[in-house]
Amino acid sequence: MGDFHGYAGYTQVLASFPKEEVNSMDTNIPSSPLDPKQVKTAFKAFKKRLKLTQLDEDSKLGGGPMSGGSHSSIVAIQPPSEFSQEVWQELVRQGKLKPAGRGMFELVKDL
């Protein structure tokens, strides 16, 4: 066989296989469904990071012990980078998160 590089080489290699074999190659590629355990772990990590971010913000608000006890205005954060964007999109699809723009997400409030 010749020297195969890049897309042209790939198409040459595919052309050398019988058509039936090429078609079976395409259908045997496993679609990688998201692991439900990974989605659940990501959701827990998101909630924990949001809570810690809010607590951190609350501690910086100032005011003494007699103040009104202001609460954080943080409602959206960037999700933990340990998980893929597909995981966050799945949580949006499930209705647990909603996009807040600029790569940030917020929790959907239960009614």
N, C-alpha and C positions, 0 to 999 in steps of 0.2 A: 504494500500500500504506500501511498504518497505521504508527504509531509502535511499534516492537518493542523491548522491553527485557526482559532477564532470560530466565528459563526459559519464561515464558508467551509471550514474543515469539518465542523459538526454536521452540516447538511450533506457533505460528501460521505461521511461515515454512515449516516442514516440511509443514504441512497444505496449503499452497498448491501444492506439487509433486505431480505424479502419483505414486501409490503405488509403481510400478515404479522410478521414479527415486530415491525415498527409500531403497528397499531396496538399490539398487546403491550408493548413497552409503555406507551402513553397511558393506558388504562391501569397499569400496575403501580403507578406512582401514588403512594398513599397520601391522602389528604390529611393534614395534621390537625385533627380536631383538638380543641383546647381541653386540657385535663380539668375536670370540675374541681378537683382538689386544689389545683394551682389557682383557679379563678377565686375560690373561697379564701385561700391564703392571701391573695392579692387584695381582696376586699378588706380583710382584717388589717392588713398592713396599711391600706389607705386610711381606714378609720382611725388607727392608732396615730399615724402621722398627722392627720387633721387635728385630732385631740391635743397632741403635744404642741403643735403649732399654735393652737388657740390658747393653751395654758401659758405658753411662752409669751404670747402677746398680752395676755391678761396680767402677767407679772410685771410688764413694762408700763402699764397704763398709769401708774402713779396713783396719788390719792392716798389718804390715810385710812385707818381702820373705820373711820366714820363716813367715808365716801359712799356714794351710791352703789358701789360694787359693779362698775361698768363691766360689760362682757365684751369679748373680742368680736370685732366686726369681720373676722376672717371666716369666709364660708366656702372658699375654693382653694385648692392647692394643686401643685404639679404632682402627679402620682409618682410613687417610688419607681426608680429607674431599673430595679431588679426584674421587673416584669415587662413583657412586650406590649406594644401598643394594641395588639389584637386582644389582649386580656382586658384592657380598659374599655375597648369598644364592645366587648361581650358584656361587661357590666352595665354599659349604657343600654345595650339591647335588652338586658334583663330588667331594666328600670331601676337599678340600684344607684347609679350615678348619672349625672347629666353634664354635658360639656359646658364649660364656663368661658371658653375662648382662650386663645394663646396657650394651648396645651394644658390648660387647667381643667379640673373636674370638681364637682360638688356633690355632696350626698343628696339624694332625693328624700325629702321629708315624708315620713309615713303619716297619712291622715287619720 
